[in-house]
Each structure stands twice: as C-alpha cells, then as structure tokens.
Amino acid sequence: MIRRSEECRDNCDGPLVSLLPDASFHSSSQFSTGNAPRFAKLNRREGAGGWSPTPTDREPWLQLDLRDRMEVTAVATQGRYDSSDWVSSYLLLYSDTGRAWKQYRQEDGVG
C-alpha cells in the first residue's frame, strides 16, 4: 500500500505499512521466524527478506490492520529480497470489523 499525502508531490512511493507496528501484521502461517508477517513490507531486507507461509498452507493469507478507516488507493507487491520467491496472484479483501470481509473489485470488473 502506498502512502498518499501532501508531502509526496514528486515521489509517492513511500510504503504506508512501514509506519504500522509489527502487531498490525497477521498471517495464516509463517515458514520461519525470519518469514514472519511483520516482514511483509516493501523494500525491506530484514529477516528472510519477506513474509512466506509454510509450504503446506493451502490457503495462505496476510492481514494488515491499518488501525483506522482509510481509503487505499494502491497496493504494491514485490518478491522476497535476494530470492526468486514472489506472489503471482492474490485476492484483496477488506473489512471494518475484521470479521465480515468483502472482496475488492475494480469498477471495470477486473480484479
């Protein structure tokens, strides 16, 4: 997710999630302590270079608690640092409660 503010007139690629505490990141599983959900931040080299679920996790998910209701205008993903691991597709869901989830769909019907 990309932060959008008055500060980013020329370069708006500062990751919003870098401002979130580690406790805001949750997942269905993690491959190792170095692949914990808290490492799911853009341009990070800490840990094993990103979040990875266990190989046996059939429906892996990553959840971020943005702590406040806000408009998300972009989502960016990247591969794990120093690796050939990356996500090839994903669903984006959102919730105000953390219990009832809705799938995001683009207005043109794609996604």
C-alpha positions in Angstrom: 0.0 0.0 0.0 1.2 3.4 -0.8 1.0 6.5 1.4 -0.7 9.5 -0.1 -0.3 12.9 1.4 0.6 16.5 0.7 4.3 15.5 1.4 4.5 13.3 -1.7 4.3 15.7 -4.6 7.1 14.2 -6.7 7.6 10.8 -5.3 4.6 8.9 -3.7 6.1 5.5 -3.3 6.8 5.6 0.5 5.2 2.5 1.9 2.3 3.2 4.3 2.8 -0.1 6.0 6.3 0.8 7.2 4.5 3.1 9.7 2.5 0.3 11.2 3.7 -1.6 14.3 4.6 -5.3 14.0 1.4 -6.2 15.8 -0.6 -4.9 12.8 0.6 -7.8 10.7 -1.1 -11.3 10.9 -1.0 -14.4 8.7 -2.3 -17.9 8.3 1.2 -19.3 8.8 4.9 -18.4 8.5 7.7 -20.5 7.1 10.2 -19.5 9.9 10.7 -16.6 12.3 12.6 -14.8 9.6 9.5 -15.0 7.4 7.0 -13.6 10.0 4.2 -11.4 8.8 6.0 -8.3 10.1 8.5 -8.7 7.3 5.8 -8.1 4.7 6.9 -4.5 3.9 8.2 -3.1 0.7 11.9 -2.6 0.2 12.9 -4.4 3.4 15.9 -6.7 3.9 15.3 -7.7 7.5 14.6 -11.3 8.5 14.5 -13.6 5.4 13.5 -10.7 3.2 9.7 -11.0 3.3 6.7 -13.0 4.6 6.4 -16.6 3.4 3.7 -19.1 4.5 4.5 -22.7 5.2 4.6 -24.9 2.1 1.6 -26.9 3.5 -0.6 -23.9 3.9 -3.2 -24.4 1.2 -4.9 -21.1 1.6 -2.3 -18.6 2.9 -3.4 -15.1 3.8 -1.7 -12.0 5.1 -3.8 -9.4 7.1 -2.9 -5.8 7.9 -4.7 -3.8 10.5 -4.5 -0.2 9.3 -5.9 0.8 12.7 -8.2 3.5 11.2 -10.6 3.6 8.4 -8.9 5.0 5.3 -9.0 5.0 1.6 -6.4 2.7 0.0 -5.6 4.0 -3.5 -2.9 1.5 -4.5 -1.4 -1.9 -3.5 2.1 -2.9 -4.4 3.8 -6.3 -4.1 7.3 -7.5 -4.7 9.3 -10.6 -4.4 11.2 -11.7 -1.4 14.6 -10.0 -1.1 17.5 -11.9 -2.5 15.2 -14.7 -3.7 13.2 -15.9 -6.6 10.0 -16.1 -4.4 7.1 -13.8 -5.4 3.3 -13.9 -5.5 1.8 -14.4 -8.9 -1.9 -13.7 -8.0 -3.9 -12.7 -5.0 -7.3 -11.6 -3.8 -7.8 -8.4 -2.0 -10.4 -8.3 0.8 -11.3 -5.5 3.2 -13.2 -5.2 6.4 -14.1 -2.6 9.1 -14.6 -5.2 11.8 -12.1 -8.0 11.0 -15.0 -10.5 10.9 -17.0 -9.7 7.8 -14.9 -9.5 4.7 -15.7 -8.2 1.2 -13.7 -8.8 -1.9 -12.4 -5.7 -3.7 -13.4 -5.5 -7.3 -12.3 -2.8 -9.8 -15.0 -0.8 -11.4 -14.2 -2.2 -14.8 -14.9 -5.7 -13.5 -11.3 -6.8 -13.5 -9.9 -8.0 -10.1 
